[in-house]
Amino acid sequence: MPEQSPAGEQNQILVDPGRLITAVTQLWLTYGLDSEAARQLTETFVTADRAGVSTHGLMALSGYIKRLDAQGFNLQPHYQIVRSSAAFAVVDADNAIGMLSAHYCMQLAIERVAAAGVFTVFCRSSNTFGPAFVYPRLATARGLIGLAISNSPAAMPVSNGREPLLGTNPFAIAVPCGRYPAIEFDMATSLVAKSKINEARLSNQAIPLGWALDQDGQPTTDPVEAIRGLVLPMAGHKGAGLAMSIDILSGVLSGASFLNRVGKFYGNTSAMDVGQMFVVIDPRQVMGPDYDQVMEDYVQTIRQSRAIEGQEIHLPGDGRHQMELRSDGEGIQLSQATYANLVQFLDQHQISIPQPLED
């Protein structure tokens, strides 16, 4: 099921998806983005909110606008392929907005996968790319398997450590399943995404014990102390090991920064030098023409399996798919704080404000 904010669905405002996209696109245009970049950026933010992943949606708008005001992004980046072969390419993103360079890299992998059946793009000199699940979807729209991973600013310790060395490095994969919706798996390697802790801070709510440590290495329920301290990896040493693996594949191999050398998003106008890796697989080249039929059988076998009493069988991505259908029918849910920030920015630029829908 989709992640919910600490406050659940209380104090949510419903907004028409089309009007929201129009307004936010116009906002980016006022900051100098071209029409295609403004559209891509808007769709990425709104897709996150539409799918119920509010921590990576328009809640982050203020941070991006602050960075734009500080000229912290290159709005006319020159994407350079610095090294390539039939199987991979290394891209320098030239301090582009991370969501835009991620689209470029995934599209590049999609374009080049035909030659060998598998193509990998490594990216450096980039910035955080927001909701990871968005980019593998570009592949499944073409009947291909997509994978995206990224490192991020250090926020977690290694096993038995007290120093932030690892990011909450995300992993996302999307797998087409013939006539059924794609299987989509998207996770942070921390117990929870750091943005969830920040959401609790903004809502003035405590976080559950076990999410984080303070600066002294002590468990805390205070989101402010948690942000200053350490986010804990999922599953202990297993999460730390997975975060380290992602850091090596996306950061070290791409020639980007890694460990605690990755730059911060806030208070920084140069590229964070985040490292990312995007993989596209043509399953019909690798496996053969029966792929769709096999995956349909795969999904049916899981759906028809026995569930725990009172529970339902879920596949990864079910919650997002269900929330997207709900958003399309009832409107996209925004918190009051997110909507108020959006209204403020739109009003400053004299852009028509999408009015809340009736519940």
C-alpha positions in Angstrom: 0.0 0.0 0.0 1.2 3.6 -0.5 3.1 5.3 2.2 1.1 7.7 4.3 2.3 10.7 6.0 2.6 10.7 9.8 -0.7 12.5 10.0 -2.4 10.0 7.7 -5.0 11.6 5.5 -6.0 14.3 7.9 -5.9 17.8 6.7 -5.5 16.8 3.1 -6.6 19.0 0.2 -7.7 17.4 -3.1 -6.6 19.1 -6.4 -7.5 18.3 -10.0 -4.4 16.6 -11.6 -4.7 18.4 -14.9 -4.9 21.9 -13.3 -2.1 21.0 -11.0 0.2 20.0 -13.8 -0.7 23.2 -15.8 0.0 25.5 -12.9 3.3 23.9 -11.8 4.6 23.7 -15.4 4.0 27.4 -15.7 5.9 28.0 -12.5 9.0 26.2 -13.8 8.8 28.2 -17.0 9.1 31.4 -15.1 12.4 30.2 -13.7 13.8 29.8 -17.2 13.3 26.1 -17.9 12.4 25.2 -21.5 8.9 23.7 -22.1 10.1 20.1 -22.3 12.2 20.4 -19.1 9.3 22.1 -17.3 6.9 19.3 -18.4 9.2 16.5 -17.3 10.0 18.1 -14.0 6.3 18.8 -13.3 5.2 15.2 -14.2 7.9 13.8 -12.0 6.7 15.8 -8.9 3.0 15.2 -9.6 3.5 11.5 -10.3 4.9 11.1 -6.8 1.9 12.9 -5.2 -0.5 11.1 -7.6 0.9 7.7 -6.4 0.7 8.7 -2.7 4.5 9.2 -2.3 4.1 12.7 -0.9 7.6 12.9 0.5 9.0 13.0 -3.0 6.3 15.2 -4.5 5.4 18.9 -4.3 6.3 18.9 -0.6 9.9 19.3 -1.9 9.0 22.4 -4.0 10.4 25.0 -1.6 13.8 23.3 -1.6 14.0 23.3 -5.4 12.9 26.9 -5.7 15.5 28.0 -3.1 18.2 26.2 -5.1 16.9 27.8 -8.3 17.0 31.2 -6.7 20.6 30.6 -5.7 21.4 29.5 -9.3 22.3 26.1 -7.9 21.3 24.2 -11.0 22.5 24.4 -14.6 19.3 25.0 -16.5 21.0 24.5 -19.9 23.2 21.5 -19.2 25.4 19.8 -21.8 25.1 16.1 -21.2 28.4 14.6 -22.1 29.0 10.9 -22.8 32.5 10.6 -21.4 32.9 6.9 -22.0 30.9 4.3 -23.8 30.7 0.8 -25.4 28.0 -1.4 -26.8 27.0 -2.2 -23.2 27.3 1.0 -21.2 27.7 4.7 -21.2 29.1 7.1 -18.6 27.3 10.5 -18.6 28.4 13.8 -17.0 25.1 15.6 -16.1 26.7 19.0 -15.8 24.8 19.9 -12.6 21.4 19.5 -14.2 18.3 19.1 -12.1 18.5 15.5 -11.0 15.0 14.6 -12.3 15.9 15.8 -15.7 19.2 14.1 -16.0 17.6 10.9 -14.8 15.1 11.1 -17.6 17.9 11.6 -20.1 19.9 8.7 -18.8 17.0 6.3 -18.8 16.0 7.3 -22.2 19.5 6.8 -23.4 19.5 3.3 -22.0 16.2 2.6 -23.7 17.5 3.8 -27.1 20.6 1.7 -26.9 19.3 -1.5 -25.4 18.3 -3.0 -28.8 21.9 -3.7 -29.8 22.8 -6.0 -27.0 19.6 -6.7 -25.0 21.0 -5.0 -21.9 22.3 -1.4 -21.5 23.6 0.4 -18.5 24.1 4.2 -18.0 26.2 5.5 -15.2 25.8 9.2 -14.3 28.0 11.7 -12.4 27.9 15.4 -11.7 24.2 15.1 -11.0 21.8 15.9 -8.2 19.2 13.8 -6.3 16.5 12.5 -8.6 13.5 12.4 -6.3 11.0 9.5 -6.7 13.1 6.6 -8.0 10.1 4.5 -9.3 9.4 7.1 -12.0 12.4 6.2 -14.2 12.1 2.4 -14.5 8.5 3.1 -15.6 9.9 4.7 -18.7 11.3 1.3 -19.6 8.1 -0.7 -18.8 6.1 1.7 -21.0 8.2 0.1 -23.9 7.8 -3.4 -22.6 11.3 -3.4 -21.1 12.7 -4.0 -17.6 14.1 -0.8 -15.9 16.3 -0.4 -12.8 17.5 2.8 -11.2 19.8 3.2 -8.2 21.5 6.3 -6.7 23.7 7.2 -3.8 22.9 10.3 -1.7 24.3 12.5 1.0 25.6 10.5 4.0 23.0 10.0 6.7 23.5 6.4 7.9 26.3 4.6 9.7 28.1 1.4 8.5 27.6 -1.7 10.7 28.5 -0.8 14.3 29.4 2.7 13.3 28.5 6.1 14.7 29.5 8.3 11.8 27.4 9.1 8.8 29.1 7.5 5.9 26.3 6.0 3.8 23.3 7.6 2.1 19.8 6.3 2.3 20.6 5.1 -1.2 17.4 4.1 -3.2 16.8 1.1 -5.4 13.9 0.9 -7.8 13.0 -1.7 -10.4 10.0 -2.1 -12.7 9.1 -5.3 -14.6 6.5 -5.6 -17.3 4.0 -8.4 -16.8 2.2 -8.8 -20.1 -1.5 -7.9 -19.7 -1.1 -7.2 -16.0 0.3 -4.0 -14.4 4.0 -3.9 -14.0 5.6 -5.1 -10.8 7.3 -2.0 -9.3 9.6 -2.1 -6.3 11.0 1.1 -4.8 12.9 1.3 -1.5 15.3 3.3 0.4 18.1 1.4 2.2 17.3 3.1 5.5 14.6 1.8 7.8 12.5 4.8 6.4 13.3 7.4 3.9 14.9 10.5 5.4 12.2 12.6 3.8 9.7 10.8 6.1 11.6 12.1 9.1 11.5 15.6 7.6 7.8 15.2 7.0 7.3 14.4 10.7 9.4 17.5 11.6 7.2 19.7 9.4 4.1 18.2 11.0 5.6 18.7 14.5 5.2 15.0 15.3 7.4 12.5 16.9 9.0 9.6 15.0 8.8 6.0 16.1 11.6 4.7 18.3 14.1 2.8 16.2 14.1 5.0 13.1 17.1 7.1 14.1 19.9 8.0 16.5 20.8 11.5 17.8 24.3 13.0 17.5 25.4 11.1 20.6 24.4 7.8 19.1 21.3 7.4 21.3 17.8 6.4 20.1 15.5 9.3 19.6 11.9 10.1 18.7 12.7 13.8 18.0 12.8 14.3 14.2 15.0 17.3 14.6 17.6 15.3 16.6 17.2 12.5 14.1 18.1 14.8 11.1 21.1 16.1 13.0 22.1 12.5 13.9 21.8 9.2 12.1 19.1 7.5 10.1 19.3 3.7 10.8 19.6 1.2 7.9 16.9 -1.3 7.2 17.6 -4.8 8.6 20.8 -3.7 10.4 23.9 -4.8 8.6 22.0 -6.1 5.6 20.7 -2.6 4.9 24.1 -1.1 5.4 25.6 -3.6 3.1 23.0 -2.9 0.4 23.5 0.8 0.7 27.3 0.3 0.4 26.7 -1.9 -2.7 24.6 0.8 -4.3 27.2 3.5 -3.4 29.9 1.5 -5.2 27.8 0.7 -8.3 26.4 4.2 -8.7 29.0 6.4 -7.1 32.4 4.8 -7.5 31.9 3.3 -11.0 30.4 6.5 -12.5 33.3 8.6 -11.2 30.9 10.5 -8.9 31.4 11.2 -5.2 30.7 8.5 -2.7 30.4 7.8 1.0 30.4 11.2 2.9 31.9 13.1 0.0 28.5 13.4 -1.7 27.4 17.0 -1.5 24.3 18.3 0.3 21.2 19.5 -1.5 20.7 22.6 0.7 23.2 25.4 1.1 25.1 24.2 -1.9 25.2 25.8 -5.4 27.6 23.4 -7.1 26.6 19.9 -8.3 26.1 17.5 -5.4 28.0 15.0 -7.6 25.5 12.3 -6.8 26.2 9.0 -8.7 23.4 7.0 -10.4 23.0 3.9 -12.4 20.2 3.1 -14.9 19.8 -0.3 -16.4 17.4 -1.4 -19.2 16.9 -5.0 -20.2 15.0 -6.3 -23.2 13.5 -9.5 -21.7 12.5 -10.9 -25.1 16.1 -10.7 -26.3 17.4 -12.3 -23.1 14.7 -14.9 -22.6 12.7 -15.2 -25.8 9.2 -14.5 -27.2 7.4 -16.3 -24.4 8.4 -13.7 -21.8 4.9 -12.0 -21.5 3.2 -15.4 -21.1 5.6 -16.5 -18.5 5.2 -13.3 -16.5 1.5 -13.5 -16.7 1.7 -17.0 -15.2 4.1 -15.6 -12.6 1.6 -13.0 -11.5 -1.4 -15.4 -11.5 0.5 -17.9 -9.4 1.1 -15.2 -6.8 -2.4 -13.7 -6.9 -3.9 -17.1 -6.5 -1.7 -18.2 -3.6 -3.2 -18.5 -0.1 -3.1 -15.4 2.1 -2.9 -15.1 5.9 -6.4 -15.0 7.3 -7.9 -11.5 7.0 -5.1 -10.4 4.6 -4.8 -10.0 0.9 -2.0 -10.9 -1.5 -0.1 -7.8 -2.7 2.5 -7.4 -5.4 5.1 -4.6 -5.3 3.5 -1.5 -6.8 -0.1 -2.4 -6.0 -0.5 0.4 -3.5 0.9 3.0 -6.0 -1.3 1.8 -8.8 -4.4 1.9 -6.5 -3.6 5.4 -5.3 -3.1 6.6 -8.9 -6.5 5.4 -9.9 -8.0 7.1 -6.8 -6.1 10.3 -7.6 -7.4 10.3 -11.1 -10.9 9.9 -10.0 -11.0 12.0 -6.8 -8.1 14.4 -7.1 -4.5 14.4 -5.9 -4.1 14.7 -2.2 -1.8 17.5 -1.0 -1.2 18.4 2.7 -2.3 21.8 3.7 1.3 22.9 4.1 2.3 21.7 0.7 -0.8 23.4 -0.9 -0.1 26.6 1.0 3.5 26.7 -0.3 2.3 26.0 -3.8 -0.2 28.8 -3.6 2.4 31.2 -2.3 4.8 30.5 -5.2 2.0 30.6 -7.9 0.7 33.9 -6.5 4.1 35.5 -6.5 4.3 34.7 -10.2 0.7 35.6 -11.0 -0.1 32.1 -12.1 -3.7 30.8 -11.8 -4.1 28.8 -8.6 -5.8 25.3 -8.9 -8.6 25.5 -6.4 -9.3 22.6 -4.0 -11.9 20.1 -5.1 -14.9 19.3 -2.9 -14.5 16.2 -0.8 
